[in-house]
Amino acid sequence: MKENIGFLESLLKTASPSGMEENAASLFVNQCVSQGCTYEFTDKINNSVVSKGNGATTVMISGHIDTLGLIITTITDDGFLHFMRNSGEDKKVIPGQRFEIILDSGATIPAVCMKKAIHLETSKERDTVEKVEDMVLSIGAHDKKAAEALGIRTGLLCVYKMGNEILEFGPEKDLICSESLDDKI
């Protein structure tokens, strides 16, 4: 397992929200080819096929490589960004999370999901899951014009900001914990 941790870390840190999986798919194909596989093809939606050997038995390994993400839907006059979920995000864990907004250039801008401050909430609000439409992303812009000057527009995709490491733990340090493992392992 240890010999593949570097590849796994690279794959986990490659942004691949639903609809933008090409960089992660390319990284995966390159790793397979470096391990002796033959590249066959990648289709329009980044399904990638590699092969190894030519025996009588064929085995297919199927998985997905996209990660959870958001789509910018509105830029408010005061520079905040409304969003919708791009995939199966649990809305209970979105507030307070850090995100990266992927610009048209491929560069990213950091953002954080905000909600009403707990000291301003009623006791009923504290016991209720915030509605996604009441959450906003902040990029530190003072107004809509400043956000747009940074390259922000509606329709941009966002991904959760990945941690800087894969946590190795357990008595033998042979267990790992990281974002997106269900998608990329």
MODELLER restraints for C-alpha pairs under 7 A, 6 or more apart:
rsr = mdl.restraints
at = mdl.atoms
rsr.add(forms.Gaussian(group=physical.xy_distance, feature=features.Distance(at['CA:9:A'], at['CA:166:A']), mean=6.90, stdev=0.5))
rsr.add(forms.Gaussian(group=physical.xy_distance, feature=features.Distance(at['CA:11:A'], at['CA:24:A']), mean=6.17, stdev=0.5))
rsr.add(forms.Gaussian(group=physical.xy_distance, feature=features.Distance(at['CA:11:A'], at['CA:27:A']), mean=6.89, stdev=0.5))
rsr.add(forms.Gaussian(group=physical.xy_distance, feature=features.Distance(at['CA:12:A'], at['CA:180:A']), mean=6.48, stdev=0.5))
rsr.add(forms.Gaussian(group=physical.xy_distance, feature=features.Distance(at['CA:12:A'], at['CA:184:A']), mean=6.77, stdev=0.5))
rsr.add(forms.Gaussian(group=physical.xy_distance, feature=features.Distance(at['CA:13:A'], at['CA:162:A']), mean=6.26, stdev=0.5))
rsr.add(forms.Gaussian(group=physical.xy_distance, feature=features.Distance(at['CA:14:A'], at['CA:23:A']), mean=6.92, stdev=0.5))
rsr.add(forms.Gaussian(group=physical.xy_distance, feature=features.Distance(at['CA:14:A'], at['CA:24:A']), mean=5.83, stdev=0.5))
rsr.add(forms.Gaussian(group=physical.xy_distance, feature=features.Distance(at['CA:15:A'], at['CA:159:A']), mean=6.68, stdev=0.5))
rsr.add(forms.Gaussian(group=physical.xy_distance, feature=features.Distance(at['CA:16:A'], at['CA:24:A']), mean=6.14, stdev=0.5))
rsr.add(forms.Gaussian(group=physical.xy_distance, feature=features.Distance(at['CA:16:A'], at['CA:66:A']), mean=4.99, stdev=0.5))
rsr.add(forms.Gaussian(group=physical.xy_distance, feature=features.Distance(at['CA:16:A'], at['CA:67:A']), mean=5.53, stdev=0.5))
rsr.add(forms.Gaussian(group=physical.xy_distance, feature=features.Distance(at['CA:17:A'], at['CA:66:A']), mean=5.15, stdev=0.5))
rsr.add(forms.Gaussian(group=physical.xy_distance, feature=features.Distance(at['CA:17:A'], at['CA:67:A']), mean=4.77, stdev=0.5))
rsr.add(forms.Gaussian(group=physical.xy_distance, feature=features.Distance(at['CA:17:A'], at['CA:68:A']), mean=5.83, stdev=0.5))
rsr.add(forms.Gaussian(group=physical.xy_distance, feature=features.Distance(at['CA:17:A'], at['CA:69:A']), mean=5.43, stdev=0.5))
rsr.add(forms.Gaussian(group=physical.xy_distance, feature=features.Distance(at['CA:17:A'], at['CA:159:A']), mean=6.33, stdev=0.5))
rsr.add(forms.Gaussian(group=physical.xy_distance, feature=features.Distance(at['CA:18:A'], at['CA:66:A']), mean=5.12, stdev=0.5))
rsr.add(forms.Gaussian(group=physical.xy_distance, feature=features.Distance(at['CA:18:A'], at['CA:67:A']), mean=6.42, stdev=0.5))
rsr.add(forms.Gaussian(group=physical.xy_distance, feature=features.Distance(at['CA:18:A'], at['CA:86:A']), mean=6.85, stdev=0.5))
rsr.add(forms.Gaussian(group=physical.xy_distance, feature=features.Distance(at['CA:21:A'], at['CA:46:A']), mean=6.49, stdev=0.5))
rsr.add(forms.Gaussian(group=physical.xy_distance, feature=features.Distance(at['CA:21:A'], at['CA:65:A']), mean=6.76, stdev=0.5))
rsr.add(forms.Gaussian(group=physical.xy_distance, feature=features.Distance(at['CA:21:A'], at['CA:66:A']), mean=5.85, stdev=0.5))
rsr.add(forms.Gaussian(group=physical.xy_distance, feature=features.Distance(at['CA:22:A'], at['CA:46:A']), mean=5.86, stdev=0.5))
rsr.add(forms.Gaussian(group=physical.xy_distance, feature=features.Distance(at['CA:24:A'], at['CA:65:A']), mean=6.95, stdev=0.5))
rsr.add(forms.Gaussian(group=physical.xy_distance, feature=features.Distance(at['CA:25:A'], at['CA:46:A']), mean=6.37, stdev=0.5))
rsr.add(forms.Gaussian(group=physical.xy_distance, feature=features.Distance(at['CA:25:A'], at['CA:48:A']), mean=6.76, stdev=0.5))
rsr.add(forms.Gaussian(group=physical.xy_distance, feature=features.Distance(at['CA:29:A'], at['CA:39:A']), mean=6.99, stdev=0.5))
rsr.add(forms.Gaussian(group=physical.xy_distance, feature=features.Distance(at['CA:33:A'], at['CA:39:A']), mean=6.51, stdev=0.5))
rsr.add(forms.Gaussian(group=physical.xy_distance, feature=features.Distance(at['CA:36:A'], at['CA:52:A']), mean=6.99, stdev=0.5))
rsr.add(forms.Gaussian(group=physical.xy_distance, feature=features.Distance(at['CA:37:A'], at['CA:50:A']), mean=6.07, stdev=0.5))
rsr.add(forms.Gaussian(group=physical.xy_distance, feature=features.Distance(at['CA:37:A'], at['CA:51:A']), mean=5.39, stdev=0.5))
rsr.add(forms.Gaussian(group=physical.xy_distance, feature=features.Distance(at['CA:37:A'], at['CA:52:A']), mean=4.75, stdev=0.5))
rsr.add(forms.Gaussian(group=physical.xy_distance, feature=features.Distance(at['CA:38:A'], at['CA:50:A']), mean=5.36, stdev=0.5))
rsr.add(forms.Gaussian(group=physical.xy_distance, feature=features.Distance(at['CA:38:A'], at['CA:51:A']), mean=5.15, stdev=0.5))
rsr.add(forms.Gaussian(group=physical.xy_distance, feature=features.Distance(at['CA:38:A'], at['CA:52:A']), mean=6.15, stdev=0.5))
rsr.add(forms.Gaussian(group=physical.xy_distance, feature=features.Distance(at['CA:39:A'], at['CA:49:A']), mean=6.52, stdev=0.5))
rsr.add(forms.Gaussian(group=physical.xy_distance, feature=features.Distance(at['CA:39:A'], at['CA:50:A']), mean=4.50, stdev=0.5))
rsr.add(forms.Gaussian(group=physical.xy_distance, feature=features.Distance(at['CA:39:A'], at['CA:51:A']), mean=6.64, stdev=0.5))
rsr.add(forms.Gaussian(group=physical.xy_distance, feature=features.Distance(at['CA:40:A'], at['CA:49:A']), mean=5.37, stdev=0.5))
rsr.add(forms.Gaussian(group=physical.xy_distance, feature=features.Distance(at['CA:40:A'], at['CA:50:A']), mean=5.14, stdev=0.5))
rsr.add(forms.Gaussian(group=physical.xy_distance, feature=features.Distance(at['CA:40:A'], at['CA:51:A']), mean=6.92, stdev=0.5))
rsr.add(forms.Gaussian(group=physical.xy_distance, feature=features.Distance(at['CA:41:A'], at['CA:48:A']), mean=5.90, stdev=0.5))
rsr.add(forms.Gaussian(group=physical.xy_distance, feature=features.Distance(at['CA:41:A'], at['CA:49:A']), mean=5.40, stdev=0.5))
rsr.add(forms.Gaussian(group=physical.xy_distance, feature=features.Distance(at['CA:42:A'], at['CA:48:A']), mean=4.24, stdev=0.5))
rsr.add(forms.Gaussian(group=physical.xy_distance, feature=features.Distance(at['CA:42:A'], at['CA:49:A']), mean=6.26, stdev=0.5))
rsr.add(forms.Gaussian(group=physical.xy_distance, feature=features.Distance(at['CA:64:A'], at['CA:183:A']), mean=5.59, stdev=0.5))
rsr.add(forms.Gaussian(group=physical.xy_distance, feature=features.Distance(at['CA:65:A'], at['CA:183:A']), mean=5.07, stdev=0.5))
rsr.add(forms.Gaussian(group=physical.xy_distance, feature=features.Distance(at['CA:65:A'], at['CA:184:A']), mean=5.39, stdev=0.5))
rsr.add(forms.Gaussian(group=physical.xy_distance, feature=features.Distance(at['CA:66:A'], at['CA:183:A']), mean=6.34, stdev=0.5))
rsr.add(forms.Gaussian(group=physical.xy_distance, feature=features.Distance(at['CA:67:A'], at['CA:180:A']), mean=6.20, stdev=0.5))
rsr.add(forms.Gaussian(group=physical.xy_distance, feature=features.Distance(at['CA:67:A'], at['CA:183:A']), mean=6.56, stdev=0.5))
rsr.add(forms.Gaussian(group=physical.xy_distance, feature=features.Distance(at['CA:68:A'], at['CA:86:A']), mean=6.89, stdev=0.5))
rsr.add(forms.Gaussian(group=physical.xy_distance, feature=features.Distance(at['CA:68:A'], at['CA:87:A']), mean=5.72, stdev=0.5))
rsr.add(forms.Gaussian(group=physical.xy_distance, feature=features.Distance(at['CA:68:A'], at['CA:88:A']), mean=6.63, stdev=0.5))
rsr.add(forms.Gaussian(group=physical.xy_distance, feature=features.Distance(at['CA:68:A'], at['CA:89:A']), mean=6.17, stdev=0.5))
rsr.add(forms.Gaussian(group=physical.xy_distance, feature=features.Distance(at['CA:68:A'], at['CA:159:A']), mean=6.42, stdev=0.5))
rsr.add(forms.Gaussian(group=physical.xy_distance, feature=features.Distance(at['CA:69:A'], at['CA:85:A']), mean=6.39, stdev=0.5))
rsr.add(forms.Gaussian(group=physical.xy_distance, feature=features.Distance(at['CA:69:A'], at['CA:86:A']), mean=5.26, stdev=0.5))
rsr.add(forms.Gaussian(group=physical.xy_distance, feature=features.Distance(at['CA:69:A'], at['CA:87:A']), mean=6.39, stdev=0.5))
rsr.add(forms.Gaussian(group=physical.xy_distance, feature=features.Distance(at['CA:69:A'], at['CA:157:A']), mean=6.75, stdev=0.5))
rsr.add(forms.Gaussian(group=physical.xy_distance, feature=features.Distance(at['CA:69:A'], at['CA:158:A']), mean=5.30, stdev=0.5))
rsr.add(forms.Gaussian(group=physical.xy_distance, feature=features.Distance(at['CA:69:A'], at['CA:159:A']), mean=4.49, stdev=0.5))
rsr.add(forms.Gaussian(group=physical.xy_distance, feature=features.Distance(at['CA:69:A'], at['CA:160:A']), mean=6.59, stdev=0.5))
rsr.add(forms.Gaussian(group=physical.xy_distance, feature=features.Distance(at['CA:70:A'], at['CA:83:A']), mean=6.23, stdev=0.5))
rsr.add(forms.Gaussian(group=physical.xy_distance, feature=features.Distance(at['CA:70:A'], at['CA:84:A']), mean=5.68, stdev=0.5))
rsr.add(forms.Gaussian(group=physical.xy_distance, feature=features.Distance(at['CA:70:A'], at['CA:85:A']), mean=4.58, stdev=0.5))
rsr.add(forms.Gaussian(group=physical.xy_distance, feature=features.Distance(at['CA:70:A'], at['CA:86:A']), mean=4.80, stdev=0.5))
rsr.add(forms.Gaussian(group=physical.xy_distance, feature=features.Distance(at['CA:70:A'], at['CA:157:A']), mean=5.70, stdev=0.5))
rsr.add(forms.Gaussian(group=physical.xy_distance, feature=features.Distance(at['CA:70:A'], at['CA:158:A']), mean=4.96, stdev=0.5))
rsr.add(forms.Gaussian(group=physical.xy_distance, feature=features.Distance(at['CA:70:A'], at['CA:159:A']), mean=6.53, stdev=0.5))
rsr.add(forms.Gaussian(group=physical.xy_distance, feature=features.Distance(at['CA:71:A'], at['CA:83:A']), mean=5.33, stdev=0.5))
rsr.add(forms.Gaussian(group=physical.xy_distance, feature=features.Distance(at['CA:71:A'], at['CA:84:A']), mean=5.43, stdev=0.5))
rsr.add(forms.Gaussian(group=physical.xy_distance, feature=features.Distance(at['CA:71:A'], at['CA:85:A']), mean=6.33, stdev=0.5))
rsr.add(forms.Gaussian(group=physical.xy_distance, feature=features.Distance(at['CA:71:A'], at['CA:86:A']), mean=5.97, stdev=0.5))
rsr.add(forms.Gaussian(group=physical.xy_distance, feature=features.Distance(at['CA:71:A'], at['CA:155:A']), mean=5.69, stdev=0.5))
rsr.add(forms.Gaussian(group=physical.xy_distance, feature=features.Distance(at['CA:71:A'], at['CA:156:A']), mean=5.65, stdev=0.5))
rsr.add(forms.Gaussian(group=physical.xy_distance, feature=features.Distance(at['CA:71:A'], at['CA:157:A']), mean=4.63, stdev=0.5))
rsr.add(forms.Gaussian(group=physical.xy_distance, feature=features.Distance(at['CA:71:A'], at['CA:158:A']), mean=6.16, stdev=0.5))
rsr.add(forms.Gaussian(group=physical.xy_distance, feature=features.Distance(at['CA:72:A'], at['CA:81:A']), mean=6.44, stdev=0.5))
rsr.add(forms.Gaussian(group=physical.xy_distance, feature=features.Distance(at['CA:72:A'], at['CA:82:A']), mean=5.99, stdev=0.5))
rsr.add(forms.Gaussian(group=physical.xy_distance, feature=features.Distance(at['CA:72:A'], at['CA:83:A']), mean=4.41, stdev=0.5))
rsr.add(forms.Gaussian(group=physical.xy_distance, feature=features.Distance(at['CA:72:A'], at['CA:84:A']), mean=6.76, stdev=0.5))
rsr.add(forms.Gaussian(group=physical.xy_distance, feature=features.Distance(at['CA:72:A'], at['CA:154:A']), mean=4.98, stdev=0.5))
rsr.add(forms.Gaussian(group=physical.xy_distance, feature=features.Distance(at['CA:72:A'], at['CA:155:A']), mean=5.20, stdev=0.5))
rsr.add(forms.Gaussian(group=physical.xy_distance, feature=features.Distance(at['CA:72:A'], at['CA:156:A']), mean=5.42, stdev=0.5))
rsr.add(forms.Gaussian(group=physical.xy_distance, feature=features.Distance(at['CA:72:A'], at['CA:157:A']), mean=6.49, stdev=0.5))
rsr.add(forms.Gaussian(group=physical.xy_distance, feature=features.Distance(at['CA:73:A'], at['CA:82:A']), mean=5.56, stdev=0.5))
rsr.add(forms.Gaussian(group=physical.xy_distance, feature=features.Distance(at['CA:73:A'], at['CA:83:A']), mean=4.88, stdev=0.5))
rsr.add(forms.Gaussian(group=physical.xy_distance, feature=features.Distance(at['CA:73:A'], at['CA:84:A']), mean=6.69, stdev=0.5))
rsr.add(forms.Gaussian(group=physical.xy_distance, feature=features.Distance(at['CA:73:A'], at['CA:154:A']), mean=5.00, stdev=0.5))
rsr.add(forms.Gaussian(group=physical.xy_distance, feature=features.Distance(at['CA:73:A'], at['CA:155:A']), mean=6.12, stdev=0.5))
rsr.add(forms.Gaussian(group=physical.xy_distance, feature=features.Distance(at['CA:74:A'], at['CA:81:A']), mean=5.71, stdev=0.5))
rsr.add(forms.Gaussian(group=physical.xy_distance, feature=features.Distance(at['CA:74:A'], at['CA:82:A']), mean=5.01, stdev=0.5))
rsr.add(forms.Gaussian(group=physical.xy_distance, feature=features.Distance(at['CA:74:A'], at['CA:83:A']), mean=6.83, stdev=0.5))
rsr.add(forms.Gaussian(group=physical.xy_distance, feature=features.Distance(at['CA:74:A'], at['CA:154:A']), mean=5.83, stdev=0.5))
rsr.add(forms.Gaussian(group=physical.xy_distance, feature=features.Distance(at['CA:75:A'], at['CA:81:A']), mean=4.71, stdev=0.5))
rsr.add(forms.Gaussian(group=physical.xy_distance, feature=features.Distance(at['CA:75:A'], at['CA:82:A']), mean=6.43, stdev=0.5))
rsr.add(forms.Gaussian(group=physical.xy_distance, feature=features.Distance(at['CA:75:A'], at['CA:144:A']), mean=6.07, stdev=0.5))
rsr.add(forms.Gaussian(group=physical.xy_distance, feature=features.Distance(at['CA:76:A'], at['CA:144:A']), mean=5.99, stdev=0.5))
rsr.add(forms.Gaussian(group=physical.xy_distance, feature=features.Distance(at['CA:77:A'], at['CA:143:A']), mean=5.49, stdev=0.5))
rsr.add(forms.Gaussian(group=physical.xy_distance, feature=features.Distance(at['CA:77:A'], at['CA:144:A']), mean=4.87, stdev=0.5))
rsr.add(forms.Gaussian(group=physical.xy_distance, feature=features.Distance(at['CA:78:A'], at['CA:142:A']), mean=5.84, stdev=0.5))
rsr.add(forms.Gaussian(group=physical.xy_distance, feature=features.Distance(at['CA:78:A'], at['CA:143:A']), mean=4.04, stdev=0.5))
rsr.add(forms.Gaussian(group=physical.xy_distance, feature=features.Distance(at['CA:78:A'], at['CA:144:A']), mean=5.81, stdev=0.5))
rsr.add(forms.Gaussian(group=physical.xy_distance, feature=features.Distance(at['CA:79:A'], at['CA:141:A']), mean=5.12, stdev=0.5))
rsr.add(forms.Gaussian(group=physical.xy_distance, feature=features.Distance(at['CA:79:A'], at['CA:142:A']), mean=5.43, stdev=0.5))
rsr.add(forms.Gaussian(group=physical.xy_distance, feature=features.Distance(at['CA:79:A'], at['CA:143:A']), mean=3.88, stdev=0.5))
rsr.add(forms.Gaussian(group=physical.xy_distance, feature=features.Distance(at['CA:79:A'], at['CA:144:A']), mean=4.34, stdev=0.5))
rsr.add(forms.Gaussian(group=physical.xy_distance, feature=features.Distance(at['CA:79:A'], at['CA:147:A']), mean=5.77, stdev=0.5))
rsr.add(forms.Gaussian(group=physical.xy_distance, feature=features.Distance(at['CA:80:A'], at['CA:136:A']), mean=6.07, stdev=0.5))
rsr.add(forms.Gaussian(group=physical.xy_distance, feature=features.Distance(at['CA:80:A'], at['CA:137:A']), mean=5.84, stdev=0.5))
rsr.add(forms.Gaussian(group=physical.xy_distance, feature=features.Distance(at['CA:80:A'], at['CA:138:A']), mean=5.28, stdev=0.5))
rsr.add(forms.Gaussian(group=physical.xy_distance, feature=features.Distance(at['CA:81:A'], at['CA:136:A']), mean=5.31, stdev=0.5))
rsr.add(forms.Gaussian(group=physical.xy_distance, feature=features.Distance(at['CA:81:A'], at['CA:137:A']), mean=4.92, stdev=0.5))
rsr.add(forms.Gaussian(group=physical.xy_distance, feature=features.Distance(at['CA:81:A'], at['CA:138:A']), mean=6.51, stdev=0.5))
rsr.add(forms.Gaussian(group=physical.xy_distance, feature=features.Distance(at['CA:82:A'], at['CA:133:A']), mean=6.95, stdev=0.5))
rsr.add(forms.Gaussian(group=physical.xy_distance, feature=features.Distance(at['CA:82:A'], at['CA:135:A']), mean=6.84, stdev=0.5))
rsr.add(forms.Gaussian(group=physical.xy_distance, feature=features.Distance(at['CA:82:A'], at['CA:136:A']), mean=4.92, stdev=0.5))
rsr.add(forms.Gaussian(group=physical.xy_distance, feature=features.Distance(at['CA:82:A'], at['CA:137:A']), mean=6.49, stdev=0.5))
rsr.add(forms.Gaussian(group=physical.xy_distance, feature=features.Distance(at['CA:83:A'], at['CA:136:A']), mean=6.98, stdev=0.5))
rsr.add(forms.Gaussian(group=physical.xy_distance, feature=features.Distance(at['CA:84:A'], at['CA:132:A']), mean=6.98, stdev=0.5))
rsr.add(forms.Gaussian(group=physical.xy_distance, feature=features.Distance(at['CA:91:A'], at['CA:132:A']), mean=6.59, stdev=0.5))
rsr.add(forms.Gaussian(group=physical.xy_distance, feature=features.Distance(at['CA:92:A'], at['CA:129:A']), mean=6.04, stdev=0.5))
rsr.add(forms.Gaussian(group=physical.xy_distance, feature=features.Distance(at['CA:94:A'], at['CA:113:A']), mean=6.72, stdev=0.5))
rsr.add(forms.Gaussian(group=physical.xy_distance, feature=features.Distance(at['CA:95:A'], at['CA:113:A']), mean=5.13, stdev=0.5))
rsr.add(forms.Gaussian(group=physical.xy_distance, feature=features.Distance(at['CA:95:A'], at['CA:114:A']), mean=5.71, stdev=0.5))
rsr.add(forms.Gaussian(group=physical.xy_distance, feature=features.Distance(at['CA:95:A'], at['CA:115:A']), mean=6.31, stdev=0.5))
rsr.add(forms.Gaussian(group=physical.xy_distance, feature=features.Distance(at['CA:96:A'], at['CA:112:A']), mean=6.31, stdev=0.5))
rsr.add(forms.Gaussian(group=physical.xy_distance, feature=features.Distance(at['CA:96:A'], at['CA:113:A']), mean=5.12, stdev=0.5))
rsr.add(forms.Gaussian(group=physical.xy_distance, feature=features.Distance(at['CA:96:A'], at['CA:114:A']), mean=5.93, stdev=0.5))
rsr.add(forms.Gaussian(group=physical.xy_distance, feature=features.Distance(at['CA:97:A'], at['CA:112:A']), mean=5.78, stdev=0.5))
rsr.add(forms.Gaussian(group=physical.xy_distance, feature=features.Distance(at['CA:97:A'], at['CA:113:A']), mean=5.60, stdev=0.5))
rsr.add(forms.Gaussian(group=physical.xy_distance, feature=features.Distance(at['CA:98:A'], at['CA:111:A']), mean=5.80, stdev=0.5))
rsr.add(forms.Gaussian(group=physical.xy_distance, feature=features.Distance(at['CA:98:A'], at['CA:112:A']), mean=4.45, stdev=0.5))
rsr.add(forms.Gaussian(group=physical.xy_distance, feature=features.Distance(at['CA:98:A'], at['CA:113:A']), mean=6.53, stdev=0.5))
rsr.add(forms.Gaussian(group=physical.xy_distance, feature=features.Distance(at['CA:98:A'], at['CA:160:A']), mean=6.04, stdev=0.5))
rsr.add(forms.Gaussian(group=physical.xy_distance, feature=features.Distance(at['CA:98:A'], at['CA:161:A']), mean=5.36, stdev=0.5))
rsr.add(forms.Gaussian(group=physical.xy_distance, feature=features.Distance(at['CA:99:A'], at['CA:110:A']), mean=5.84, stdev=0.5))
rsr.add(forms.Gaussian(group=physical.xy_distance, feature=features.Distance(at['CA:99:A'], at['CA:111:A']), mean=5.02, stdev=0.5))
rsr.add(forms.Gaussian(group=physical.xy_distance, feature=features.Distance(at['CA:99:A'], at['CA:112:A']), mean=5.85, stdev=0.5))
rsr.add(forms.Gaussian(group=physical.xy_distance, feature=features.Distance(at['CA:99:A'], at['CA:158:A']), mean=6.26, stdev=0.5))
rsr.add(forms.Gaussian(group=physical.xy_distance, feature=features.Distance(at['CA:99:A'], at['CA:159:A']), mean=5.44, stdev=0.5))
rsr.add(forms.Gaussian(group=physical.xy_distance, feature=features.Distance(at['CA:99:A'], at['CA:160:A']), mean=4.30, stdev=0.5))
rsr.add(forms.Gaussian(group=physical.xy_distance, feature=features.Distance(at['CA:99:A'], at['CA:161:A']), mean=4.59, stdev=0.5))
rsr.add(forms.Gaussian(group=physical.xy_distance, feature=features.Distance(at['CA:100:A'], at['CA:108:A']), mean=5.65, stdev=0.5))
rsr.add(forms.Gaussian(group=physical.xy_distance, feature=features.Distance(at['CA:100:A'], at['CA:109:A']), mean=5.45, stdev=0.5))
rsr.add(forms.Gaussian(group=physical.xy_distance, feature=features.Distance(at['CA:100:A'], at['CA:110:A']), mean=4.63, stdev=0.5))
rsr.add(forms.Gaussian(group=physical.xy_distance, feature=features.Distance(at['CA:100:A'], at['CA:111:A']), mean=5.93, stdev=0.5))
rsr.add(forms.Gaussian(group=physical.xy_distance, feature=features.Distance(at['CA:100:A'], at['CA:158:A']), mean=5.41, stdev=0.5))
rsr.add(forms.Gaussian(group=physical.xy_distance, feature=features.Distance(at['CA:100:A'], at['CA:159:A']), mean=5.39, stdev=0.5))
rsr.add(forms.Gaussian(group=physical.xy_distance, feature=features.Distance(at['CA:100:A'], at['CA:160:A']), mean=6.23, stdev=0.5))
rsr.add(forms.Gaussian(group=physical.xy_distance, feature=features.Distance(at['CA:100:A'], at['CA:161:A']), mean=5.63, stdev=0.5))
rsr.add(forms.Gaussian(group=physical.xy_distance, feature=features.Distance(at['CA:101:A'], at['CA:108:A']), mean=5.23, stdev=0.5))
rsr.add(forms.Gaussian(group=physical.xy_distance, feature=features.Distance(at['CA:101:A'], at['CA:109:A']), mean=5.12, stdev=0.5))
rsr.add(forms.Gaussian(group=physical.xy_distance, feature=features.Distance(at['CA:101:A'], at['CA:110:A']), mean=6.34, stdev=0.5))
rsr.add(forms.Gaussian(group=physical.xy_distance, feature=features.Distance(at['CA:101:A'], at['CA:111:A']), mean=6.98, stdev=0.5))
rsr.add(forms.Gaussian(group=physical.xy_distance, feature=features.Distance(at['CA:101:A'], at['CA:156:A']), mean=6.94, stdev=0.5))
rsr.add(forms.Gaussian(group=physical.xy_distance, feature=features.Distance(at['CA:101:A'], at['CA:157:A']), mean=6.02, stdev=0.5))
rsr.add(forms.Gaussian(group=physical.xy_distance, feature=features.Distance(at['CA:101:A'], at['CA:158:A']), mean=4.23, stdev=0.5))
rsr.add(forms.Gaussian(group=physical.xy_distance, feature=features.Distance(at['CA:101:A'], at['CA:159:A']), mean=6.61, stdev=0.5))
rsr.add(forms.Gaussian(group=physical.xy_distance, feature=features.Distance(at['CA:102:A'], at['CA:108:A']), mean=4.64, stdev=0.5))
rsr.add(forms.Gaussian(group=physical.xy_distance, feature=features.Distance(at['CA:102:A'], at['CA:109:A']), mean=6.81, stdev=0.5))
rsr.add(forms.Gaussian(group=physical.xy_distance, feature=features.Distance(at['CA:102:A'], at['CA:156:A']), mean=6.46, stdev=0.5))
rsr.add(forms.Gaussian(group=physical.xy_distance, feature=features.Distance(at['CA:102:A'], at['CA:157:A']), mean=5.76, stdev=0.5))
rsr.add(forms.Gaussian(group=physical.xy_distance, feature=features.Distance(at['CA:102:A'], at['CA:158:A']), mean=5.85, stdev=0.5))
rsr.add(forms.Gaussian(group=physical.xy_distance, feature=features.Distance(at['CA:103:A'], at['CA:151:A']), mean=6.34, stdev=0.5))
rsr.add(forms.Gaussian(group=physical.xy_distance, feature=features.Distance(at['CA:103:A'], at['CA:152:A']), mean=6.89, stdev=0.5))
rsr.add(forms.Gaussian(group=physical.xy_distance, feature=features.Distance(at['CA:103:A'], at['CA:156:A']), mean=6.64, stdev=0.5))
rsr.add(forms.Gaussian(group=physical.xy_distance, feature=features.Distance(at['CA:110:A'], at['CA:139:A']), mean=6.38, stdev=0.5))
rsr.add(forms.Gaussian(group=physical.xy_distance, feature=features.Distance(at['CA:111:A'], at['CA:137:A']), mean=5.95, stdev=0.5))
rsr.add(forms.Gaussian(group=physical.xy_distance, feature=features.Distance(at['CA:111:A'], at['CA:138:A']), mean=5.39, stdev=0.5))
rsr.add(forms.Gaussian(group=physical.xy_distance, feature=features.Distance(at['CA:111:A'], at['CA:139:A']), mean=4.71, stdev=0.5))
rsr.add(forms.Gaussian(group=physical.xy_distance, feature=features.Distance(at['CA:112:A'], at['CA:137:A']), mean=5.37, stdev=0.5))
rsr.add(forms.Gaussian(group=physical.xy_distance, feature=features.Distance(at['CA:112:A'], at['CA:138:A']), mean=5.43, stdev=0.5))
rsr.add(forms.Gaussian(group=physical.xy_distance, feature=features.Distance(at['CA:112:A'], at['CA:139:A']), mean=6.90, stdev=0.5))
rsr.add(forms.Gaussian(group=physical.xy_distance, feature=features.Distance(at['CA:113:A'], at['CA:135:A']), mean=6.76, stdev=0.5))
rsr.add(forms.Gaussian(group=physical.xy_distance, feature=features.Distance(at['CA:113:A'], at['CA:136:A']), mean=5.66, stdev=0.5))
rsr.add(forms.Gaussian(group=physical.xy_distance, feature=features.Distance(at['CA:113:A'], at['CA:137:A']), mean=4.40, stdev=0.5))
rsr.add(forms.Gaussian(group=physical.xy_distance, feature=features.Distance(at['CA:113:A'], at['CA:138:A']), mean=6.41, stdev=0.5))
rsr.add(forms.Gaussian(group=physical.xy_distance, feature=features.Distance(at['CA:114:A'], at['CA:135:A']), mean=5.90, stdev=0.5))
rsr.add(forms.Gaussian(group=physical.xy_distance, feature=features.Distance(at['CA:114:A'], at['CA:136:A']), mean=5.41, stdev=0.5))
rsr.add(forms.Gaussian(group=physical.xy_distance, feature=features.Distance(at['CA:114:A'], at['CA:137:A']), mean=5.93, stdev=0.5))
rsr.add(forms.Gaussian(group=physical.xy_distance, feature=features.Distance(at['CA:114:A'], at['CA:138:A']), mean=6.88, stdev=0.5))
rsr.add(forms.Gaussian(group=physical.xy_distance, feature=features.Distance(at['CA:115:A'], at['CA:135:A']), mean=5.13, stdev=0.5))
rsr.add(forms.Gaussian(group=physical.xy_distance, feature=features.Distance(at['CA:115:A'], at['CA:136:A']), mean=6.69, stdev=0.5))
rsr.add(forms.Gaussian(group=physical.xy_distance, feature=features.Distance(at['CA:118:A'], at['CA:126:A']), mean=6.95, stdev=0.5))
rsr.add(forms.Gaussian(group=physical.xy_distance, feature=features.Distance(at['CA:141:A'], at['CA:147:A']), mean=5.36, stdev=0.5))
rsr.add(forms.Gaussian(group=physical.xy_distance, feature=features.Distance(at['CA:162:A'], at['CA:179:A']), mean=6.62, stdev=0.5))
rsr.add(forms.Gaussian(group=physical.xy_distance, feature=features.Distance(at['CA:166:A'], at['CA:176:A']), mean=6.29, stdev=0.5))
rsr.add(forms.Gaussian(group=physical.xy_distance, feature=features.Distance(at['CA:166:A'], at['CA:177:A']), mean=5.89, stdev=0.5))
rsr.add(forms.Gaussian(group=physical.xy_distance, feature=features.Distance(at['CA:166:A'], at['CA:178:A']), mean=5.34, stdev=0.5))
rsr.add(forms.Gaussian(group=physical.xy_distance, feature=features.Distance(at['CA:167:A'], at['CA:176:A']), mean=5.41, stdev=0.5))
rsr.add(forms.Gaussian(group=physical.xy_distance, feature=features.Distance(at['CA:167:A'], at['CA:177:A']), mean=5.14, stdev=0.5))
rsr.add(forms.Gaussian(group=physical.xy_distance, feature=features.Distance(at['CA:167:A'], at['CA:178:A']), mean=6.62, stdev=0.5))
rsr.add(forms.Gaussian(group=physical.xy_distance, feature=features.Distance(at['CA:168:A'], at['CA:174:A']), mean=6.32, stdev=0.5))
rsr.add(forms.Gaussian(group=physical.xy_distance, feature=features.Distance(at['CA:168:A'], at['CA:175:A']), mean=5.52, stdev=0.5))
rsr.add(forms.Gaussian(group=physical.xy_distance, feature=features.Distance(at['CA:168:A'], at['CA:176:A']), mean=4.67, stdev=0.5))
rsr.add(forms.Gaussian(group=physical.xy_distance, feature=features.Distance(at['CA:168:A'], at['CA:177:A']), mean=6.76, stdev=0.5))
rsr.add(forms.Gaussian(group=physical.xy_distance, feature=features.Distance(at['CA:169:A'], at['CA:175:A']), mean=5.30, stdev=0.5))
rsr.add(forms.Gaussian(group=physical.xy_distance, feature=features.Distance(at['CA:169:A'], at['CA:176:A']), mean=6.32, stdev=0.5))
